[in-house]
Amino acid sequence: MNKKDTLELLEKIKSGQMSPEDVLARLCTEPFEDLGYAKPDHHRELRQGIPEIIYGAGKTPEQIVGIGSAMLDKGQRLILITRLSPEVASAVSKNLCLNYHSIARIGVIGETPAPDGIGKIVIATGGTSDIPVAEEAAITAETLGNSVVRLYDVGVAGLHRLLSKIGDITDAQVVISIAGMEGALTSVIGGLVDCPVIGVPTSVGYGASFNGLSALLSMLNSCASGVSVVNIDNGFGAGYLASMINHRRGY
């Protein structure tokens, strides 16, 4: 149940269409639903402004269909499913109307809303190999109602590529910087912009990059102010956080 639905219930009390007891009974059944293998949180949007999102990895197609169907039955209009393999996506799409983004490994049920954020979210990657994580962030942000600008393969090995897009990054409301190897891109961007920068270390790199640990530590130790860091390969978390920032009126 979202805020609009809750307000409609309260208006029905005011107009006499429903009794306070009826509305209370309705609300008491809304917080979550026990499916046995999952407990979908139907009050997530009411509390946080964004409905619950399904983490697809490790779930069977039947479980995802069950959770998604429960959400739809309770009026959730848009469902995001992350870390969804092509095989599971194919199986789920036989039961639910799923729009699958293969590079991002994200499935979307429902129509993506028009952007209603304050400004633009810029997503920059160090290299082409970082694009799957970047697309996870981009699709997440777009699904949550944001305008996204993609700047791919603008890493520090050729800094002029980033500087040629200086207008895009300085106009951003939030920048998501995604890089593997030594993760230096995030510090460079952090020193150029006056908006929050979200660093996403990726597991791209040779042996001593330790599957993203080197980039993670580099970003955490950034000397640029205004930089925060999410976990390795967590494009979803970066897109979600960027959306929250981009919807904070008066920020």
C-alpha positions as CSV (number, residue, x, y, z in Angstrom):
1,M,0.0,0.0,0.0
2,N,1.4,3.4,-1.0
3,K,0.7,6.8,0.6
4,K,-2.0,7.7,-2.0
5,D,-3.9,4.5,-1.1
6,T,-3.6,5.2,2.6
7,L,-4.9,8.8,2.2
8,E,-7.9,7.4,0.2
9,L,-8.7,5.1,3.2
10,L,-8.5,8.0,5.6
11,E,-10.8,10.1,3.3
12,K,-13.3,7.3,3.4
13,I,-13.4,7.5,7.2
14,K,-13.9,11.3,6.9
15,S,-16.8,10.9,4.4
16,G,-18.4,8.0,6.3
17,Q,-17.8,5.4,3.6
18,M,-15.8,3.3,6.0
19,S,-15.7,3.0,9.7
20,P,-12.4,3.5,11.6
21,E,-12.6,-0.2,12.6
22,D,-12.8,-1.3,9.0
23,V,-9.8,0.8,8.0
24,L,-7.9,-0.5,11.0
25,A,-8.6,-4.1,10.0
26,R,-7.5,-3.3,6.4
27,L,-4.2,-1.7,7.6
28,C,-3.5,-4.6,10.1
29,T,-3.5,-7.0,7.2
30,E,-1.2,-4.9,5.0
31,P,2.3,-4.8,6.7
32,F,3.4,-8.2,5.3
33,E,2.1,-11.4,3.8
34,D,3.4,-14.8,4.9
35,L,4.0,-17.0,1.9
36,G,6.0,-19.5,3.9
37,Y,9.2,-19.1,1.9
38,A,8.9,-15.3,1.9
39,K,7.2,-12.4,3.7
40,P,6.6,-9.6,1.2
41,D,6.6,-6.2,2.9
42,H,3.5,-4.4,1.6
43,H,4.1,-1.3,3.7
44,R,7.6,-0.6,2.4
45,E,6.5,2.1,0.1
46,L,4.4,3.7,2.8
47,R,7.4,3.8,5.2
48,Q,10.2,4.6,2.7
49,G,8.6,6.0,-0.4
50,I,9.9,3.0,-2.5
51,P,8.2,-0.4,-2.6
52,E,10.0,-3.6,-1.8
53,I,12.4,-4.8,-4.5
54,I,13.0,-8.5,-5.1
55,Y,16.6,-9.9,-5.0
56,G,16.5,-12.6,-7.6
57,A,19.7,-14.5,-7.0
58,G,19.1,-17.8,-5.2
59,K,15.3,-17.8,-5.7
60,T,13.5,-20.2,-7.9
61,P,11.2,-19.0,-10.7
62,E,8.3,-20.3,-8.7
63,Q,9.3,-18.2,-5.7
64,I,9.8,-15.1,-7.7
65,V,6.4,-15.5,-9.4
66,G,4.8,-16.1,-6.0
67,I,6.3,-13.0,-4.5
68,G,5.6,-10.9,-7.5
69,S,2.0,-12.0,-7.7
70,A,1.5,-11.2,-4.1
71,M,2.8,-7.7,-4.6
72,L,0.6,-7.1,-7.7
73,D,-2.4,-8.4,-5.8
74,K,-1.8,-5.8,-3.1
75,G,-1.7,-3.0,-5.7
76,Q,2.1,-2.6,-6.2
77,R,2.3,-1.1,-9.7
78,L,6.0,-1.5,-10.4
79,I,8.3,-4.3,-9.3
80,L,12.0,-4.4,-9.7
81,I,13.8,-7.8,-9.7
82,T,17.6,-7.6,-9.4
83,R,20.3,-10.2,-10.1
84,L,18.1,-12.2,-12.4
85,S,19.7,-14.8,-14.7
86,P,18.4,-15.1,-18.3
87,E,17.1,-18.7,-17.5
88,V,15.1,-17.6,-14.5
89,A,13.9,-14.5,-16.3
90,S,12.6,-16.6,-19.2
91,A,10.7,-18.9,-16.8
92,V,9.2,-16.0,-14.8
93,S,8.1,-14.2,-18.0
94,K,5.8,-17.2,-18.7
95,N,3.7,-16.1,-15.7
96,L,4.3,-12.4,-15.3
97,C,4.7,-9.6,-17.8
98,L,8.5,-9.1,-17.4
99,N,10.7,-6.6,-19.2
100,Y,14.2,-8.1,-18.9
101,H,17.4,-6.1,-19.2
102,S,20.1,-8.7,-19.8
103,I,23.2,-6.6,-19.3
104,A,21.9,-5.3,-16.0
105,R,20.4,-8.7,-15.1
106,I,17.3,-6.8,-13.9
107,G,13.6,-7.6,-14.6
108,V,10.9,-4.9,-14.4
109,I,7.2,-5.6,-14.1
110,G,5.1,-2.5,-14.8
111,E,5.7,0.7,-16.7
112,T,8.8,2.8,-15.9
113,P,7.6,6.2,-14.6
114,A,8.5,9.5,-16.1
115,P,11.5,11.2,-14.3
116,D,10.4,13.3,-11.4
117,G,13.7,13.9,-9.6
118,I,15.3,17.2,-9.0
119,G,18.0,16.8,-11.7
120,K,20.1,14.2,-13.4
121,I,22.0,11.3,-12.2
122,V,25.3,10.8,-14.1
123,I,26.8,7.3,-14.2
124,A,30.5,7.1,-15.2
125,T,32.6,4.0,-15.6
126,G,36.3,3.5,-15.7
127,G,36.1,1.0,-18.5
128,T,33.7,-1.0,-20.7
129,S,34.0,-4.0,-18.4
130,D,32.3,-2.0,-15.7
131,I,29.1,-1.6,-17.8
132,P,27.1,-4.5,-16.3
133,V,27.3,-2.9,-12.8
134,A,26.7,0.5,-14.3
135,E,23.6,-0.7,-16.1
136,E,22.3,-2.2,-12.9
137,A,22.6,1.2,-11.3
138,A,21.1,3.0,-14.4
139,I,18.1,0.7,-14.7
140,T,17.4,0.9,-11.0
141,A,17.6,4.7,-11.0
142,E,15.4,5.0,-14.1
143,T,12.8,2.6,-12.7
144,L,12.7,4.8,-9.6
145,G,11.9,7.9,-11.6
146,N,15.2,9.5,-12.5
147,S,16.8,11.0,-15.6
148,V,20.1,9.2,-16.1
149,V,23.2,10.2,-18.2
150,R,25.6,7.4,-19.0
151,L,29.3,8.2,-19.5
152,Y,31.1,4.9,-20.2
153,D,34.8,4.1,-20.5
154,V,36.1,7.5,-19.2
155,G,38.7,6.1,-16.8
156,V,42.0,7.7,-15.7
157,A,44.0,5.8,-18.2
158,G,42.8,8.4,-20.6
159,L,41.7,11.3,-18.5
160,H,40.9,13.5,-21.5
161,R,37.9,11.3,-22.1
162,L,36.4,12.3,-18.8
163,L,37.3,16.0,-19.2
164,S,35.5,16.1,-22.5
165,K,32.3,15.4,-20.6
166,I,33.0,17.9,-17.8
167,G,29.7,19.8,-18.5
168,D,27.7,16.6,-17.9
169,I,29.3,15.8,-14.6
170,T,29.3,19.3,-13.2
171,D,25.5,19.6,-14.1
172,A,24.7,16.4,-12.2
173,Q,22.6,16.2,-9.0
174,V,24.4,13.0,-8.1
175,V,27.3,11.2,-9.8
176,I,27.8,7.4,-9.5
177,S,31.4,6.5,-10.2
178,I,32.0,2.9,-11.1
179,A,35.5,1.5,-11.5
180,G,37.6,-1.6,-10.9
181,M,41.4,-2.0,-10.9
182,E,42.7,0.8,-8.5
183,G,39.3,2.6,-8.5
184,A,40.9,6.0,-9.0
185,L,38.1,7.5,-11.1
186,T,36.0,8.1,-8.0
187,S,38.6,10.4,-6.4
188,V,39.1,12.3,-9.7
189,I,35.3,13.0,-10.0
190,G,35.0,13.8,-6.4
191,G,37.5,16.6,-6.9
192,L,35.6,18.1,-9.8
193,V,32.0,18.3,-8.7
194,D,29.9,20.0,-6.0
195,C,27.4,17.2,-5.6
196,P,27.5,13.9,-3.8
197,V,29.6,11.2,-5.5
198,I,28.7,7.5,-4.9
199,G,31.7,5.2,-5.6
200,V,31.0,1.6,-6.7
201,P,34.1,-0.6,-6.8
202,T,33.9,-3.5,-9.2
203,S,35.5,-6.9,-9.3
204,V,37.1,-6.1,-12.6
205,G,40.9,-6.3,-12.6
206,Y,44.0,-8.6,-12.4
207,G,45.1,-10.7,-9.5
208,A,46.2,-8.0,-7.0
209,S,42.9,-6.2,-7.4
210,F,41.5,-9.0,-5.2
211,N,38.1,-9.1,-6.9
212,G,37.4,-5.5,-6.2
213,L,38.9,-5.2,-2.7
214,S,41.7,-2.9,-4.0
215,A,39.2,-0.5,-5.6
216,L,37.0,-0.6,-2.5
217,L,39.9,0.4,-0.2
218,S,41.0,3.1,-2.6
219,M,37.5,4.6,-2.7
220,L,37.1,4.4,1.0
221,N,40.5,6.2,1.4
222,S,39.6,8.9,-1.1
223,C,41.0,12.4,-0.2
224,A,38.1,14.0,-2.1
225,S,35.3,15.2,0.1
226,G,31.7,14.3,-0.6
227,V,32.4,10.7,-1.6
228,S,30.5,7.8,-0.2
229,V,31.1,4.1,-1.2
230,V,28.8,1.1,-1.6
231,N,29.8,-2.5,-1.7
232,I,31.7,-4.2,-4.5
233,D,29.6,-4.6,-7.7
234,N,26.5,-3.1,-5.9
235,G,25.1,-1.1,-8.7
236,F,21.6,-1.5,-7.4
237,G,22.5,0.0,-4.0
238,A,24.2,3.0,-5.8
239,G,21.2,3.6,-8.0
240,Y,18.8,3.4,-5.1
241,L,20.8,5.8,-3.0
242,A,21.3,8.2,-5.9
243,S,17.5,8.2,-6.4
244,M,16.9,9.1,-2.7
245,I,19.3,12.0,-3.0
246,N,17.8,13.2,-6.3
247,H,14.3,13.2,-4.7
248,R,15.2,15.2,-1.6
249,R,13.4,18.5,-2.2
250,G,15.3,21.4,-0.7
251,Y,18.5,19.4,-0.5
